[in-house]
């Protein structure tokens, strides 16, 4: 490997992209750090030394422009962040390399299952994992018990997730596109919600970290590192069954002491920087693994430590 790497993060304007930028700026192997987003109305331009505005993935010139950018700037590594872009690359079968640059993504099976909330439930059911009952919204004439969770089958983030208390609310939220929604059993939050970082190397080494978290405006606003042998065992089994190589995020809640997985996010998550600060450096491990390097290990005993989501102001 050459002395330093030119790294490009696409979709860098959101909170995940900004977190990755902060990590990569301090990585010893980073030579030049580039970020592309569809807008400059975000703080990524203050994080990425080389920031530019690019095309949406839906633009017919998107791939050509990206390949040209990679070639012109001698990019070694590309890290796509936005789930729509990841879906695009998956459909195009562009997951290992683009031009002369290596791609950092989760492996194919994890992507395909995580992209589709109904397929996630069917996978968990088939493999015998505990999960909340999940149905296609279009298949239900009525809902017998409330509340339930209504979520986009293919969406990401919290904007398409709703707690539904009656049929009127169900009809309201599905009035325009019922085909894209699933109904999921509601699991009370009284025992806590957990977001888990899960990494598996190409050689099969599995590492995980568990946060018990509280949401703030759809993001993990507060969390605490916890130890739970049942959850850890579930995560390790999930990594194997998903044929995982790379880093993903698992979300779950406890029901009568049983961890029920309700989301598999096949990408880096909004807690990636918090995990990194606690020594769970899944971004760095993903890069090292892709480059054929020995995995570093700066993990410490951090059980009980807490994180708090803050904000920064930038003036231009």
C-alpha positions as CSV (number, residue, x, y, z in Angstrom):
1,X,0.0,0.0,0.0
2,X,1.2,3.5,-0.8
3,X,2.1,5.9,2.0
4,X,-1.3,7.6,2.1
5,X,-4.8,7.0,0.7
6,X,-7.1,9.3,-1.2
7,X,-10.5,8.6,0.3
8,X,-13.9,9.7,-1.0
9,X,-17.1,9.7,1.0
10,X,-20.3,10.2,-1.0
11,X,-23.5,11.5,0.5
12,X,-21.3,13.1,3.2
13,X,-23.7,15.9,4.2
14,X,-25.7,14.0,6.7
15,X,-24.8,13.1,10.3
16,X,-23.3,9.8,9.4
17,X,-21.1,11.3,6.6
18,X,-20.0,14.1,8.9
19,X,-19.0,11.5,11.6
20,X,-17.0,9.5,9.1
21,X,-15.2,12.6,8.0
22,X,-14.2,13.4,11.5
23,X,-12.8,9.9,12.0
24,X,-11.0,9.8,8.6
25,X,-9.3,13.2,9.1
26,X,-7.4,11.7,12.0
27,X,-6.6,8.3,10.5
28,X,-2.9,7.8,9.9
29,X,-3.4,6.4,6.4
30,X,-5.5,9.3,5.1
31,X,-3.7,11.4,2.5
32,X,-6.4,13.5,0.9
33,X,-10.0,13.3,2.1
34,X,-12.8,14.1,-0.3
35,X,-16.5,14.5,0.3
36,X,-19.4,14.8,-2.2
37,X,-23.0,15.6,-1.4
38,X,-26.0,16.8,-3.5
39,X,-26.1,20.0,-1.5
40,X,-23.7,22.4,0.1
41,X,-26.2,23.5,2.7
42,X,-24.7,21.4,5.4
43,X,-21.7,21.4,7.7
44,X,-19.7,18.7,5.7
45,X,-17.9,21.4,3.8
46,X,-16.3,22.4,7.1
47,X,-15.2,18.9,7.8
48,X,-14.0,17.6,4.4
49,X,-10.9,19.4,3.2
50,X,-12.0,18.7,-0.4
51,X,-15.8,19.1,-0.6
52,X,-17.9,19.3,-3.7
53,X,-21.5,19.1,-4.9
54,X,-22.4,16.2,-7.1
55,X,-25.3,14.7,-8.9
56,X,-28.1,12.7,-7.5
57,X,-27.8,9.0,-8.2
58,X,-31.0,9.2,-10.3
59,X,-29.2,11.5,-12.8
60,X,-28.2,9.6,-16.0
61,X,-24.7,11.2,-15.7
62,X,-24.2,10.2,-12.1
63,X,-22.0,7.2,-12.6
64,X,-20.0,8.7,-15.4
65,X,-19.4,11.9,-13.3
66,X,-18.4,9.8,-10.3
67,X,-16.0,7.6,-12.3
68,X,-14.4,10.7,-13.8
69,X,-14.0,12.3,-10.3
70,X,-12.4,9.1,-9.0
71,X,-9.9,8.9,-11.9
72,X,-9.0,12.7,-11.9
73,X,-8.4,12.7,-8.1
74,X,-6.6,9.3,-8.0
75,X,-9.1,8.0,-5.4
76,X,-8.1,4.8,-3.7
77,X,-11.2,4.2,-1.5
78,X,-14.9,5.1,-2.0
79,X,-17.3,5.0,1.0
80,X,-21.0,5.5,0.0
81,X,-23.2,6.5,2.9
82,X,-26.7,7.3,1.7
83,X,-28.9,4.2,1.6
84,X,-30.4,5.2,-1.8
85,X,-26.9,5.3,-3.3
86,X,-26.1,1.9,-1.7
87,X,-29.2,0.5,-3.3
88,X,-28.1,1.9,-6.6
89,X,-24.6,0.4,-6.4
90,X,-26.1,-2.9,-5.2
91,X,-28.5,-3.1,-8.2
92,X,-25.6,-2.2,-10.5
93,X,-23.4,-4.9,-8.9
94,X,-20.8,-2.3,-8.0
95,X,-19.8,-3.3,-4.5
96,X,-16.1,-4.1,-4.7
97,X,-14.5,-1.6,-7.0
98,X,-15.5,1.5,-9.0
99,X,-12.8,2.5,-11.5
100,X,-9.5,1.9,-9.7
101,X,-11.0,2.6,-6.3
102,X,-12.0,0.0,-3.7
103,X,-15.6,0.2,-2.3
104,X,-16.4,0.0,1.4
105,X,-19.9,-1.5,1.8
106,X,-21.4,-4.4,3.7
107,X,-21.6,-7.7,1.8
108,X,-24.3,-8.5,-0.6
109,X,-26.6,-10.6,1.5
110,X,-26.6,-8.2,4.4
111,X,-27.4,-5.3,2.0
112,X,-30.3,-7.2,0.3
113,X,-31.9,-8.2,3.5
114,X,-31.4,-4.9,5.3
115,X,-32.8,-2.9,2.4
116,X,-36.2,-4.5,2.7
117,X,-38.0,-4.4,6.1
118,X,-40.3,-7.3,5.1
119,X,-37.4,-9.4,3.8
120,X,-35.7,-8.6,7.1
121,X,-38.6,-10.1,9.0
122,X,-38.8,-13.1,6.7
123,X,-35.1,-13.8,7.1
124,X,-35.3,-13.6,10.9
125,X,-38.3,-15.9,10.8
126,X,-36.6,-18.5,8.6
127,X,-33.4,-18.5,10.7
128,X,-35.3,-18.8,14.0
129,X,-34.4,-15.3,15.4
130,X,-36.9,-13.5,17.7
131,X,-38.5,-10.6,15.9
132,X,-41.7,-8.5,16.0
133,X,-44.6,-9.9,13.9
134,X,-44.5,-8.1,10.5
135,X,-47.0,-7.9,7.7
136,X,-47.4,-6.2,4.4
137,X,-49.8,-3.3,4.9
138,X,-51.5,-4.0,1.6
139,X,-52.5,-7.5,2.8
140,X,-54.4,-6.3,5.9
141,X,-58.1,-5.6,5.7
142,X,-58.2,-4.7,9.3
143,X,-55.9,-4.5,12.3
144,X,-57.2,-6.3,15.4
145,X,-54.9,-4.9,18.1
146,X,-53.3,-1.4,18.5
147,X,-50.8,0.2,18.7
148,X,-48.7,-1.0,15.9
149,X,-45.7,0.4,14.0
150,X,-46.1,1.4,10.4
151,X,-42.9,1.9,8.5
152,X,-41.7,2.1,4.9
153,X,-40.7,-1.2,3.5
154,X,-37.8,0.3,1.7
155,X,-37.1,3.6,3.4
156,X,-34.4,4.5,5.9
157,X,-34.5,6.9,8.9
158,X,-37.3,7.8,11.2
159,X,-39.4,10.0,8.9
160,X,-41.4,7.1,7.5
161,X,-42.0,5.4,10.9
162,X,-45.3,6.0,12.7
163,X,-46.9,4.6,15.8
164,X,-50.5,3.8,14.7
165,X,-53.3,3.8,17.3
166,X,-56.4,3.2,15.1
167,X,-57.6,2.4,11.6
168,X,-58.1,6.1,10.8
169,X,-54.4,6.8,11.4
170,X,-53.5,3.7,9.3
171,X,-55.6,4.9,6.4
172,X,-54.2,8.4,6.6
173,X,-50.6,7.4,6.4
174,X,-51.1,4.8,3.7
175,X,-53.5,6.8,1.6
176,X,-50.9,7.5,-1.2
177,X,-48.7,4.4,-1.3
178,X,-49.8,1.5,0.8
179,X,-47.6,-0.8,-1.4
180,X,-44.5,0.5,0.3
181,X,-45.5,-0.1,4.0
182,X,-45.2,-2.8,6.5
183,X,-47.1,-3.2,9.8
184,X,-45.0,-4.3,12.7
185,X,-45.8,-5.5,16.2
186,X,-45.3,-2.7,18.7
187,X,-42.8,-3.6,21.5
188,X,-43.0,-1.3,24.5
189,X,-39.9,0.8,25.2
190,X,-40.0,0.3,29.0
191,X,-37.2,-2.2,28.9
192,X,-35.1,0.0,26.6
193,X,-34.1,0.2,23.0
194,X,-30.7,-1.0,21.8
195,X,-28.6,0.0,18.9
196,X,-25.7,-2.4,18.2
197,X,-22.6,-2.0,16.0
198,X,-21.8,-5.3,14.3
199,X,-18.6,-6.0,12.4
200,X,-17.3,-9.2,10.8
201,X,-14.0,-9.4,8.9
202,X,-13.4,-11.3,5.7
203,X,-11.7,-13.9,7.8
204,X,-14.7,-14.3,10.1
205,X,-13.7,-12.4,13.1
206,X,-16.8,-10.8,14.8
207,X,-16.8,-7.7,17.0
208,X,-19.9,-6.0,18.4
209,X,-20.9,-3.2,20.8
210,X,-24.2,-2.5,22.4
211,X,-25.7,0.9,23.3
212,X,-28.9,1.2,25.3
213,X,-30.2,4.4,23.7
214,X,-32.8,7.1,23.8
215,X,-33.9,8.8,20.6
216,X,-33.9,12.6,20.0
217,X,-35.6,13.9,16.9
218,X,-35.1,10.4,15.3
219,X,-31.4,10.1,16.2
220,X,-29.6,8.5,19.1
221,X,-29.4,11.5,21.4
222,X,-28.2,9.7,24.5
223,X,-26.9,6.2,25.1
224,X,-24.9,4.0,27.5
225,X,-22.6,1.1,26.7
226,X,-24.0,-2.1,28.1
227,X,-23.0,-5.8,28.4
228,X,-25.7,-8.4,27.6
229,X,-24.6,-11.9,26.8
230,X,-27.9,-12.8,25.2
231,X,-27.7,-9.9,22.8
232,X,-24.0,-10.5,22.0
233,X,-24.7,-14.1,21.2
234,X,-27.6,-13.1,18.9
235,X,-25.4,-10.6,17.1
236,X,-22.7,-13.1,16.5
237,X,-25.2,-15.6,15.1
238,X,-26.7,-12.9,12.9
239,X,-23.3,-12.0,11.5
240,X,-22.8,-15.7,10.4
241,X,-26.3,-16.2,9.0
242,X,-26.0,-12.9,7.0
243,X,-22.6,-14.0,5.6
244,X,-21.6,-10.5,6.8
245,X,-18.3,-8.9,5.8
246,X,-18.2,-5.3,6.9
247,X,-20.1,-3.2,9.3
248,X,-23.8,-2.9,9.9
249,X,-26.2,-1.7,12.7
250,X,-28.8,-3.8,14.5
251,X,-31.7,-2.3,16.4
252,X,-33.8,-4.2,18.9
253,X,-36.0,-4.1,22.0
254,X,-36.4,-6.5,24.8
255,X,-39.8,-8.3,25.2
256,X,-40.0,-10.5,28.3
257,X,-36.2,-10.6,28.4
258,X,-36.0,-11.7,24.7
259,X,-34.1,-9.4,22.3
260,X,-36.3,-8.8,19.2
261,X,-34.6,-7.4,16.2
262,X,-36.7,-4.8,14.4
263,X,-34.2,-3.2,12.1
264,X,-31.1,-4.4,10.2
265,X,-29.4,-1.3,8.8
266,X,-26.8,-2.5,6.2
267,X,-24.5,0.5,6.6
268,X,-22.6,2.6,9.1
269,X,-25.0,4.2,11.6
270,X,-25.4,7.6,13.3
271,X,-23.5,6.2,16.3
272,X,-20.4,5.4,14.4
273,X,-18.4,8.2,15.9
274,X,-19.5,7.4,19.4
275,X,-18.5,3.8,18.9
276,X,-15.1,5.0,17.5
277,X,-14.5,7.2,20.6
278,X,-15.1,4.1,22.8
279,X,-12.6,2.1,20.9
280,X,-15.0,0.2,18.6
281,X,-13.5,1.4,15.4
282,X,-15.6,-0.4,12.8
283,X,-14.9,2.2,10.1
284,X,-11.2,1.7,10.5
285,X,-11.5,-2.1,10.7
286,X,-13.6,-2.1,7.4
287,X,-10.8,-0.2,5.7
288,X,-8.0,-2.3,7.1
289,X,-9.9,-5.5,6.1
290,X,-10.5,-4.3,2.6
291,X,-6.8,-3.3,2.3
292,X,-5.6,-6.7,3.6
293,X,-4.1,-5.2,6.8
294,X,-4.1,-6.8,10.2
295,X,-7.1,-5.5,12.2
296,X,-6.1,-3.0,14.8
297,X,-7.7,-3.3,18.2
298,X,-8.1,-0.3,20.6
299,X,-11.1,-1.7,22.4
300,X,-11.3,-1.1,26.1
301,X,-13.7,-2.0,28.9
302,X,-16.2,0.9,28.5
303,X,-19.4,-0.7,30.1
304,X,-21.4,2.1,31.7
305,X,-19.9,4.9,29.8
306,X,-22.4,7.3,28.2
307,X,-22.7,9.4,25.1
308,X,-24.6,12.6,24.4
309,X,-25.4,14.0,21.0
310,X,-24.4,17.6,20.6
311,X,-24.3,20.2,17.9
312,X,-21.8,22.6,16.4
313,X,-22.2,25.9,14.6
314,X,-20.3,26.9,11.5
315,X,-20.2,30.4,10.0
316,X,-19.0,31.1,6.5
